[in-house]
Amino acid sequence: MHWEGLATLKRDRHLSFLLRPYENKGERHRRDLVLKDGLSDDARAMLRTVVAATFRMFPPAAVLTQADGMELRSENFCVYFGIQAALAPEKFYEEYNRILNERFDGTMANLPAQLWCETVVTAIKGPKTEPTLIHTVYRRTPDGEIELGATEERYTAFESVLPDWWEETVQ
């Protein structure tokens, strides 16, 4: 699925947000949720309330999400703001959030361009699957073409736009 998203981004120069629930054994009985304009603040609120509440009542085995987004260049951020590179992750994110909220209206898009890069993120998680996060950085050339960069895969718990609905589900 990640590679399909990259092909779509290169072809259309845009990638819609996708949420795809899976039942047991990888079956799909529900429809995909596609947000053509990506994840606005309102869309994020909808996902955290309506979708998560629905999943608590009718839990899928796993959910895949895919979107283009922004990735912080942590080393550049630390140098730019004079933060110790060896800071514990909790302290780093505390400082990051403070700076972002106090100086940049709480959004990474307002940071100087050298502090972030664009990325396609595909994630799958659920109570019956190993959490997987795949992301590929990319850049737009002056004529609007998409140049893909490195791809990284992680198989570990992670924060995503969708909360861990099964943690709150009565089984």
C-alpha positions as CSV (number, residue, x, y, z in Angstrom):
1,M,0.0,0.0,0.0
2,H,2.8,2.4,0.8
3,W,4.3,2.1,-2.7
4,E,0.9,2.8,-4.2
5,G,0.7,6.0,-2.2
6,L,4.1,7.1,-3.5
7,A,3.0,6.4,-7.1
8,T,-0.1,8.4,-6.5
9,L,1.9,11.3,-5.1
10,K,4.3,11.3,-8.0
11,R,1.5,11.1,-10.5
12,D,-1.0,13.6,-8.9
13,R,1.5,15.7,-6.9
14,H,-1.0,15.2,-4.1
15,L,-2.0,12.4,-1.7
16,S,-5.3,12.2,0.0
17,F,-5.6,10.9,3.6
18,L,-6.6,7.3,3.7
19,L,-8.0,5.2,6.6
20,R,-8.6,1.5,5.8
21,P,-10.0,-0.8,8.5
22,Y,-9.3,-4.6,8.2
23,E,-11.2,-7.4,9.9
24,N,-9.8,-10.7,11.0
25,K,-7.6,-12.5,8.3
26,G,-7.2,-9.2,6.4
27,E,-10.8,-9.1,5.2
28,R,-12.3,-5.7,4.3
29,H,-16.0,-5.3,5.0
30,R,-16.0,-1.6,5.7
31,R,-15.4,1.2,3.3
32,D,-12.2,3.3,3.2
33,L,-12.4,6.8,4.6
34,V,-10.7,9.2,2.1
35,L,-10.1,12.8,2.9
36,K,-9.1,14.5,-0.4
37,D,-7.8,17.6,1.3
38,G,-5.7,15.7,3.8
39,L,-5.8,16.2,7.6
40,S,-7.0,19.6,8.7
41,D,-7.4,20.3,12.4
42,D,-11.2,19.5,12.0
43,A,-10.4,16.2,10.3
44,R,-8.0,15.2,13.1
45,A,-10.7,16.0,15.7
46,M,-13.2,13.8,13.7
47,L,-10.7,10.9,13.7
48,R,-10.0,11.2,17.4
49,T,-13.7,11.3,18.3
50,V,-16.1,9.8,15.8
51,V,-13.9,7.2,14.1
52,A,-12.2,6.1,17.4
53,A,-15.6,5.9,19.1
54,T,-17.0,3.7,16.2
55,F,-13.9,1.5,16.4
56,R,-14.5,1.1,20.2
57,M,-18.0,-0.2,19.6
58,F,-17.2,-2.2,16.4
59,P,-13.5,-3.0,16.7
60,P,-11.5,-3.8,13.6
61,A,-8.6,-6.2,13.8
62,A,-6.3,-3.5,12.4
63,V,-6.4,-0.1,10.7
64,L,-4.1,1.3,8.0
65,T,-3.7,5.1,7.6
66,Q,-1.8,6.9,4.9
67,A,-1.0,10.5,4.4
68,D,1.5,13.0,3.3
69,G,2.8,15.1,6.1
70,M,5.8,16.8,7.7
71,E,8.7,15.3,9.5
72,L,10.8,17.2,11.9
73,R,14.5,17.4,11.2
74,S,15.4,17.0,14.9
75,E,19.2,17.7,14.6
76,N,18.5,20.9,12.7
77,F,15.9,21.9,15.2
78,C,18.3,21.4,18.1
79,V,21.0,23.5,16.5
80,Y,18.6,26.2,15.4
81,F,17.1,26.6,18.9
82,G,20.2,25.7,20.9
83,I,18.8,22.5,22.4
84,Q,21.1,19.8,23.7
85,A,21.1,16.9,21.2
86,A,21.4,14.3,23.9
87,L,18.2,15.5,25.6
88,A,15.9,12.6,26.8
89,P,13.0,12.2,24.3
90,E,10.3,13.3,26.9
91,K,12.3,16.5,27.6
92,F,12.9,17.1,23.9
93,Y,9.2,16.9,23.0
94,E,8.3,19.1,26.0
95,E,10.7,21.7,24.7
96,Y,9.6,21.2,21.0
97,N,5.9,21.6,22.0
98,R,6.7,24.7,24.0
99,I,8.6,26.4,21.1
100,L,6.0,25.3,18.6
101,N,3.1,26.6,20.6
102,E,4.7,29.8,21.8
103,R,6.4,30.9,18.6
104,F,4.8,29.1,15.7
105,D,1.1,28.9,16.4
106,G,1.3,25.2,17.3
107,T,2.0,24.0,13.8
108,M,5.1,22.7,12.2
109,A,4.2,24.3,8.9
110,N,5.2,27.7,10.4
111,L,8.7,26.5,11.3
112,P,11.6,27.6,9.0
113,A,11.7,25.2,6.0
114,Q,15.2,23.8,6.9
115,L,13.7,22.3,10.1
116,W,11.3,19.9,8.4
117,C,10.8,17.8,5.3
118,E,7.8,16.4,3.6
119,T,7.0,12.7,4.0
120,V,4.5,10.0,3.1
121,V,3.6,8.0,6.1
122,T,1.8,4.6,6.0
123,A,0.9,3.1,9.3
124,I,-0.9,0.0,10.4
125,K,-1.9,-0.9,14.0
126,G,-4.5,-2.7,15.9
127,P,-4.9,-5.2,18.7
128,K,-4.2,-8.2,16.5
129,T,-1.2,-6.9,14.4
130,E,2.4,-5.8,14.8
131,P,2.5,-2.0,14.6
132,T,4.2,-1.0,11.4
133,L,5.2,2.5,10.3
134,I,6.7,3.1,6.9
135,H,7.7,6.6,5.8
136,T,9.4,8.1,2.8
137,V,10.7,11.6,2.6
138,Y,10.3,13.6,-0.5
139,R,10.8,17.0,-1.9
140,R,9.2,19.1,-4.6
141,T,11.4,20.4,-7.4
142,P,10.9,24.0,-8.6
143,D,8.8,22.8,-11.5
144,G,6.6,20.8,-9.0
145,E,7.9,17.3,-9.7
146,I,8.2,14.9,-6.7
147,E,11.6,13.5,-5.9
148,L,11.5,10.6,-3.5
149,G,14.1,10.2,-0.8
150,A,14.9,7.5,1.8
151,T,12.3,5.0,3.1
152,E,12.4,3.8,6.6
153,E,10.3,1.0,8.3
154,R,9.7,0.7,12.0
155,Y,8.0,-2.2,13.8
156,T,7.2,-0.7,17.1
157,A,4.5,1.1,19.0
158,F,4.0,4.7,17.8
159,E,1.8,7.7,18.1
160,S,-0.5,8.3,15.2
161,V,-3.5,10.4,14.2
162,L,-5.8,7.6,15.5
163,P,-5.7,6.7,19.2
164,D,-5.3,3.0,20.3
165,W,-9.1,2.4,20.3
166,W,-8.7,-1.2,21.5
167,E,-7.1,0.0,24.8
168,E,-10.6,1.4,25.7
169,T,-12.7,-1.4,24.2
170,V,-14.6,-3.8,26.4
171,Q,-13.8,-7.2,24.8
